[in-house]
Amino acid sequence: MPDFEFVRDDDPRRAVLEQAGYTVVGESWGARLRDPDRALLEAAVLRAAAAGLSVRELGPEYAQALRDLETTNAADYPYTPATAHTARDLAGTQDLWLEGGRVFGALDGERLVGATVIRAVEDRAETAFTSVLPEYRGKGIGQAVKAASILALLADGCTLFGTGGAGLNAASLGANEALGYTVEERWYSYAPPGAKH
């Protein structure tokens, strides 16, 4: 694997890298949500409930269902060197709960159709990933599970939330902006000259 350089869009090193023959092989973004609008979040959860889904926090007994969801969706994650999300991330699914992660899911009957994982990181709560089965996408389910996670952490006193993703994933960016997230940084992944990526 080449030695990628991850550089913010406002970093003057970008020009230096480009002059040295580095090429952009991926774009990503980071967003923050400060003092969330509780009514907006509750509305996102209620829309999913009105569609017949149960949106709630899940315990470790859902580890296999979460692995199955992620295995189904693995090929759909846009790849960039900075946002790689692969099957190796699933090996320790059970450990998510042991490491302070909280999982919020959308259930259609007993079937897990969408989920998000969030955990406290330094001064904020950071989303690790959000995943929705293909046939359920475009229906606000990703927003609903993410909104449920934010509401739960708000109740715990958290007021700052972080998330991010691949620049290629416009749907993810739009869903987060609809919940009030604001993109605060954009990143470029640079590969060295002649690197295969």
N, C-alpha and C positions, 0 to 999 in steps of 0.2 A: 504494500500500500504506500502511495507517495506521501511525502511530508506536506500535508495541506497547511495553508496559512488561513486563519479565520480573522477577517478584518472588518471593522465597522465601516459603514458607508462614508463616514466623515473623517476617516483616518488618512492622513497624508501618505502613509506607507502604500496605499493602493497604487499610486502613480509609480512608485519605486518598483513594486512587484511587477506591474505591467511592463515597465521598461526592461525589466530583467527577463521577460518572456513568460511570466506566470499567466495563467488563463483562469477566468471565472468558470467554475464548474457547478456552482450552486449559490442560491440566495436564501436567506432565512430572516426571520423577524422575531422580535421580542416585544411583548405588550404588557401593560400594567392596568390594573383596575383599582382605583382609589375610591373609598367611601361609596360602595355600590348602591344602586337604586333597588331597594328591597322589593318594591312593587313590580318593577320590571322583571326581576328574577322570579318572583312568585308567579307572574303571568306565564313565563316560559314553562314552569313546571305544570301549571294548570292546563296549558294547551295539550301537553302530552297526556295528562290524566283524562282530559276530555276525549282524546283519541283512543281511550281504553287501556293505556299503559300504566303500570305502577312504577313510580320513580321514587327510589329510596336508597339509603345507605345499605351496603352489603357487607356481610362478614366473611371470614375465611372459608366458610362452607361453599362460597361461590368461586373459589380459586380455579377449579376445573372449568367452570362455565366461562370464566374470564379468559383462561388459556384458549378455550375453543373459539371464543369470539375473536381473539387476537390472531389465532392461526388462520381463521377464515379471512381476516382482513390484511394479513401481512403483506401480500403482494400489492395492495392498494395504497400503501403509504408512499408518498413521493420521497424519493431518495435524494438527499444532499449529504455531503460529508459531515455537516454540522447537525443534521437532524435525523441521522440513521436510526431506524427503529426496526429491529430484526427479531427473528425467532429467539435469539439468545437472550433477549430481554424477558422472555416468558419463562425461562427455566426456573426462576425463583419467584414465581407468582405468589406462592403461599407466603413468602417472606415479606411481601408488600405490607401486610398488616403488622408484622413484627418490627418492621423498620419505620413505623409511624405513618405509613400510607393509609389513606382512607379511600374507599372505593364506593362510588355511587353509580347505580345502574338503573336501566329502564327494562322492565320485564313485560313481555306480552304473554300473559298467562304465566307459565313457568320458564319460558324461554328468555334468556338474557339477550337483548337485541342492541343494547348500547351501554357504554360505561365510560367513566372517567376516573382517573386516579389523581389524588391531590395530597400534598404533604407540606408541613411547615418547614420552611427553609429560611434561616436567619430572620430577617424582618418581615417576611411575607409568607403567603401560602402559594405554592408553585404547582401548577398542573403538570403531571408527568406525561399523560396522553389521554386522548378522548377517542373512542372508537365506536362506530355504528355499523351494523350489518348492511350490506349493499341495498337490499330491498326496503330498508327503513330510512335510507338517507333522504335528505331534502324535506323532512317532515318536522324539523325542530327538535329531534331527539337528542342530538349532541348538545344543543343549547340547554335542554331541560336537565340533563344529568350534570352539566357543568354548573347551571344555576343552583341546583340542589346542593352541590358541593360548596359553593360560595355561601349560600344561606346557612349551612351547618357551621362553617368556620366563622362566619359573622357572629353567630350565637356564642362562639368561643372567644370572641373579642378581636378577631383578626379583621383588619380594615384594608390591607394591601395585598393584592393578588397578582401573580405573574403567570404568563403563559408564552408560548412561542410556537413556531412551526416553519415549514418549508415555504419559500416564496411561491412555489408552484401550486400550493393548496389554497386557492382563492376561497373555496367553500369554508374552510376552517377559519380563515381570517375574517370573512364576513360574519360567521356565527359568533365569533368573539366580539367583534365590533358591535353587533346587535345587543350584546349583554353589557356594553359600556366600556370594554377594553379599548385602550389607545396604544397604537404602535409607537414605541419610544426609541427603538433602535432597529436598524437593518444591518445585516451582515452579509459579507461575500466570502465564499470558500474559493480559495485560489489553489490550483495545482501547479507544481513546478514545471518548467519546460520539459517536454518529452514524456511527461508522466502519463501512464495509462490509468484511466479512472472509470 
